[in-house]
Amino acid sequence: MTAFSASSPLRKLGTSDLEVFPLSLGGNVFGWTADEAQSFAVLDAYTAAGGNFLDTADSYSAWVDGNSGGESETVIGKWLKTRGNRSDVVIATKVSQHPEFQGLSAANIKAAADASLSRLGTDHIDLYYTHFDKPEVPVEEIIGALDELVKAGKVRHIAASNISPERLEASLAFSEREGLARYVALQPHYNLVSRDTYEGDLQSLAERSGLAAVPYFSLASGFLTGKYRPGTTVDSARAAGGAGKHLETERGLRVLAALDEVAQAHEAPVATVALAWLAAQPTIAAPIASARTVEQLPALLGVGELTFTDAEVARLTDASA
């Protein structure tokens, strides 16, 4: 393995014509833990630093009391309108989980896409993911509906998230056989304390098929920022989601120790090191991470500037095995 540099102004997203910043900004916090003003500040700071890849979903943040889903898209849409910069950003959103647009039937995919376009205030989505696969719906129906959106100019490229290797392979085969729109990217759950959620059959298929991976939970809900330590209490909306559970595992503690070691050598934040390890893995185009405040952004943006030695990559990889 050769030493790598994660620094690259933009990376090509799989076989598509999209070029994206090496950190995708997660929009799950917009309209949830970040209000509109905070969200605008984070979006401004991210794009000012050269960022151009926004990740959201039509269901963000339906889980919050008083929210109905689509809050994140609405915030991003308002920001795009006030900044007049739609052509400067790559917008990824998802279908299947909005309370009013559940599933992946052809009719639902088309209706959900129109609703997302309306909230985003745009005439096209750059990257449209199936958020959670629905095995009861034939891949032919899903791909057929997505292809219609591409042909109509409403979607530029399609992608999949939370899908089995078998269903992904069937989808790709159908697209190729029929000459229809084909997935160009994959959004897996993947990080230093969750490797088997991507490595193996799914990663091998992505590599063979030329798919770019854009992993979510890149920082394990905050655990890989280093703020969770034995004996500490973290005041965060995500703490209840189990980020601290990794402290109870040998691997979690090993990973923290390795991250601390590499971070100290580079005088870099722990989060930057965790993201840079991800960015160095095969198929990865851009890890997704979200920031509730502008102060949280520099540690995320640093992923594009950190260079590791072979030994450091191996140290992190071994610790997380």
C-alpha positions in Angstrom: 0.0 0.0 0.0 1.4 3.4 -0.8 1.1 6.5 1.3 -2.0 8.5 0.3 -3.2 12.1 0.4 -6.8 12.8 0.9 -6.3 16.3 -0.4 -7.9 16.8 -3.7 -10.0 19.8 -4.6 -12.8 17.7 -6.1 -13.3 14.0 -6.6 -15.2 12.3 -9.5 -18.3 10.5 -8.2 -18.1 7.0 -9.7 -19.0 6.9 -13.4 -21.1 10.1 -13.2 -20.1 13.6 -14.4 -20.5 14.9 -10.9 -17.4 16.2 -9.1 -17.6 16.5 -5.4 -15.7 17.8 -2.4 -14.1 15.1 -0.3 -16.5 15.8 2.6 -20.2 15.6 2.0 -22.1 17.9 4.4 -24.9 16.0 6.2 -28.2 17.9 6.3 -29.8 15.7 9.0 -29.3 18.4 11.6 -30.9 21.2 9.6 -34.3 22.0 11.1 -33.5 19.6 14.0 -30.6 20.5 16.3 -29.6 23.5 14.0 -32.2 26.1 13.4 -32.5 28.1 10.2 -29.9 30.7 11.1 -27.4 28.1 12.4 -28.0 26.0 9.3 -27.4 28.9 7.0 -24.1 29.8 8.8 -22.9 26.2 8.5 -23.8 26.0 4.8 -22.1 29.4 4.2 -18.9 28.3 5.9 -18.8 24.9 4.2 -19.2 26.4 0.7 -16.7 29.2 1.5 -14.2 26.5 2.3 -14.8 24.9 -1.2 -17.4 22.4 -0.2 -20.1 21.6 -2.7 -21.7 18.3 -1.8 -24.9 18.5 0.3 -26.6 15.3 1.6 -30.2 15.3 2.8 -33.4 13.2 2.6 -37.1 13.9 2.3 -37.7 12.3 5.8 -35.3 14.6 7.7 -36.4 15.3 10.4 -39.7 13.5 10.8 -38.6 11.9 14.0 -38.7 15.2 15.9 -41.9 16.1 17.8 -43.7 18.8 15.7 -41.9 18.0 12.5 -43.5 16.3 9.5 -40.4 15.5 7.4 -38.8 17.7 4.7 -37.5 20.3 7.2 -33.9 19.8 6.0 -34.8 20.1 2.4 -36.8 23.2 3.1 -33.9 24.9 5.0 -31.5 24.0 2.1 -34.1 25.3 -0.4 -34.4 28.7 1.4 -30.6 28.9 1.6 -30.2 28.2 -2.1 -32.7 30.9 -3.0 -31.2 33.6 -0.8 -27.6 32.8 -2.0 -28.5 32.2 -5.7 -25.8 29.5 -5.9 -27.8 26.4 -7.1 -25.3 25.7 -9.9 -22.4 25.6 -7.5 -23.6 22.8 -5.3 -24.3 19.1 -5.8 -27.5 18.2 -4.0 -28.2 14.6 -2.9 -31.6 13.6 -1.4 -33.5 10.4 -0.8 -36.8 8.7 -1.2 -38.8 6.0 0.7 -39.0 7.2 4.3 -41.1 10.4 4.3 -44.2 9.8 6.4 -46.4 10.8 3.4 -44.3 9.1 0.8 -43.5 5.7 2.1 -41.9 3.0 0.0 -40.5 2.6 -3.5 -43.5 2.0 -5.7 -43.2 3.8 -9.0 -46.0 6.2 -8.2 -44.4 7.0 -4.8 -40.9 7.6 -6.2 -42.3 10.1 -8.7 -44.6 11.9 -6.2 -41.8 12.1 -3.6 -39.3 13.5 -6.1 -41.8 16.3 -7.0 -42.3 17.1 -3.3 -38.5 17.2 -2.8 -38.0 19.5 -5.8 -40.7 21.8 -4.4 -39.1 22.0 -1.0 -35.6 22.5 -2.4 -36.9 25.1 -4.8 -35.0 23.6 -7.7 -35.9 21.9 -11.0 -33.4 19.0 -10.6 -31.8 16.8 -8.0 -28.2 15.9 -8.7 -28.1 12.6 -6.9 -31.3 10.7 -5.9 -31.0 7.8 -3.5 -33.4 5.0 -2.7 -33.1 5.6 1.1 -34.0 2.1 2.3 -34.5 -0.7 -0.2 -37.9 -2.3 -0.2 -37.4 -5.9 -1.2 -41.1 -6.4 -1.9 -40.9 -4.0 -4.8 -39.3 -5.5 -8.0 -36.0 -3.8 -9.0 -37.6 -3.4 -12.4 -40.3 -1.1 -11.0 -37.8 1.0 -9.0 -35.3 1.4 -11.8 -38.0 2.1 -14.3 -39.4 5.0 -12.2 -36.0 6.4 -11.5 -35.2 6.3 -15.2 -38.3 8.2 -16.0 -37.2 11.0 -13.6 -33.8 11.1 -15.3 -35.3 11.2 -18.7 -37.6 14.1 -17.5 -34.6 16.0 -16.3 -35.8 16.0 -12.7 -32.8 13.8 -11.6 -29.3 13.8 -13.0 -28.0 10.6 -11.4 -29.4 7.8 -9.2 -27.9 6.0 -6.2 -28.8 3.4 -3.5 -28.6 3.3 0.2 -29.2 0.5 2.7 -29.4 -2.2 0.1 -28.2 -5.8 0.0 -25.5 -6.9 -2.5 -28.0 -9.2 -4.2 -30.6 -6.5 -4.8 -27.9 -4.0 -5.9 -26.5 -6.5 -8.3 -30.0 -7.2 -9.7 -30.6 -3.5 -10.1 -27.4 -2.9 -12.0 -28.0 -5.9 -14.2 -31.5 -4.7 -15.1 -30.3 -1.2 -15.9 -27.5 -2.5 -18.2 -29.8 -5.0 -19.9 -32.5 -2.5 -20.6 -30.3 0.5 -21.2 -31.9 2.5 -18.3 -30.4 4.8 -15.7 -27.9 3.0 -13.6 -26.8 3.6 -10.0 -23.5 5.5 -9.8 -23.2 5.7 -6.0 -23.9 3.8 -2.9 -24.5 5.2 0.7 -23.4 2.5 3.2 -23.1 2.6 7.0 -19.3 2.6 7.4 -16.8 3.8 9.9 -13.8 2.7 12.0 -16.1 0.9 14.5 -18.5 -0.5 11.9 -16.6 -2.1 9.1 -18.6 -5.2 8.3 -21.6 -3.0 7.4 -19.8 -2.3 4.1 -16.6 -4.3 3.7 -17.0 -7.7 2.0 -19.6 -8.4 -0.7 -21.0 -4.9 -0.9 -17.7 -3.1 -1.2 -16.5 -5.7 -3.7 -19.6 -5.2 -5.9 -19.1 -1.4 -5.7 -15.5 -1.7 -6.8 -16.3 -4.1 -9.7 -19.2 -1.9 -10.8 -17.4 1.5 -10.6 -19.8 2.8 -7.9 -18.6 5.5 -5.6 -19.4 5.1 -1.9 -20.5 8.0 0.3 -20.7 6.5 3.8 -23.1 7.7 6.5 -22.4 7.5 10.3 -18.8 8.3 9.3 -18.1 9.4 12.8 -20.3 6.8 14.5 -22.8 9.4 15.8 -20.0 11.4 17.3 -18.0 8.6 18.9 -15.2 9.1 16.5 -14.8 12.8 17.3 -13.1 11.7 20.5 -15.6 13.5 22.8 -16.9 10.2 24.3 -14.4 9.0 26.9 -14.6 6.6 29.9 -16.2 8.5 32.8 -17.5 11.4 30.7 -21.1 12.5 30.0 -21.9 14.1 26.7 -24.8 16.4 26.3 -25.9 15.6 22.8 -29.2 14.7 21.0 -27.2 11.7 19.7 -25.8 10.5 23.0 -29.1 8.6 23.6 -28.6 7.0 20.2 -25.8 4.9 21.5 -22.6 6.7 20.5 -21.2 6.0 23.9 -21.9 2.2 23.6 -18.5 1.9 21.8 -16.8 2.7 25.0 -18.0 -0.6 26.3 -16.1 -2.6 23.6 -12.5 -3.5 23.4 -12.5 -2.4 19.7 -13.9 1.0 20.6 -11.2 1.7 23.1 -8.5 0.4 20.7 -9.7 2.7 18.0 -9.7 5.7 20.3 -6.2 5.0 21.3 -5.0 4.7 17.7 -6.9 7.8 16.7 -5.3 9.7 19.6 -1.8 8.5 18.5 -2.2 9.5 14.9 -4.0 12.8 15.7 -1.2 13.8 18.0 1.4 13.0 15.4 -0.3 15.3 12.9 -1.6 17.9 15.5 -5.0 17.2 14.0 -8.5 16.7 15.5 -9.5 13.1 16.2 -12.5 13.5 13.9 -10.3 14.6 11.0 -8.2 11.4 11.3 -11.3 9.2 11.5 -12.7 10.8 8.3 -9.3 10.7 6.5 -9.0 6.9 7.2 -12.5 6.5 5.6 -11.6 8.7 2.6 -8.5 6.5 2.0 -10.5 3.2 1.7 -11.3 1.7 -1.7 -14.4 3.1 -3.5 -14.9 6.0 -1.0 -15.6 9.3 -2.7 -16.6 11.4 0.3 -17.6 10.5 3.8 -20.8 12.3 5.1 -20.6 14.3 8.4 -22.8 16.9 9.8 -22.1 20.1 11.8 -24.6 21.8 14.1 -22.4 24.8 14.5 -19.7 26.6 12.4 -17.2 25.7 15.1 -17.6 22.0 14.4 -16.7 22.4 10.7 -12.9 22.7 10.6 -12.4 19.2 12.0 -14.6 17.9 9.2 -13.2 20.0 6.4 -9.6 18.8 7.3 -10.3 15.5 5.7 -9.1 16.9 2.4 -5.8 18.1 3.7 -4.5 15.2 5.9 -1.7 12.9 4.5 -1.0 9.6 6.3 2.0 7.2 6.2 1.4 3.6 5.4 2.2 2.7 9.0 -0.5 5.1 10.3 -3.1 3.7 7.9 -2.2 0.2 9.1 -2.3 1.3 12.8 -5.9 2.5 12.4 -7.0 -0.5 10.3 -5.5 -3.0 12.7 -7.0 -1.3 15.8 -10.5 -1.3 14.2 -10.3 -5.0 13.1 
